[in-house]
Amino acid sequence: MFKFIKDVNENFINNMQWYDVSLVKLSVCIITLLIAKYVNILLLAPWYWYVLLFLVVSARPYYLVFKKIN
């Protein structure tokens, strides 16, 4: 079952163009703004919580981008 899901996802990603990836990012941004508009408690946190959350979430992708390939 998991192999089938992995194969479908890899095929989907391989068929995407550069603008498709940009459209996915834009749609995620729009959904995030919509959720923030209707769930006001998310916007009441101090700014440093957002920075901390960003650092925690982005640590692995930045590691993968900047690691040296031998």
VENWO-V468712 format. One record per pair of residues at least 12 apart in sequence whose C-alpha atoms are under 10 Angstrom apart, sorted by sequence separation. I is the first residue (numbers start at 1). GAP is how many residues later the second one is. D is the distance in whole Angstrom. If there is no record, write none. Layout:
I/GAP/D ; I/GAP/D
//
This chain:
none
//
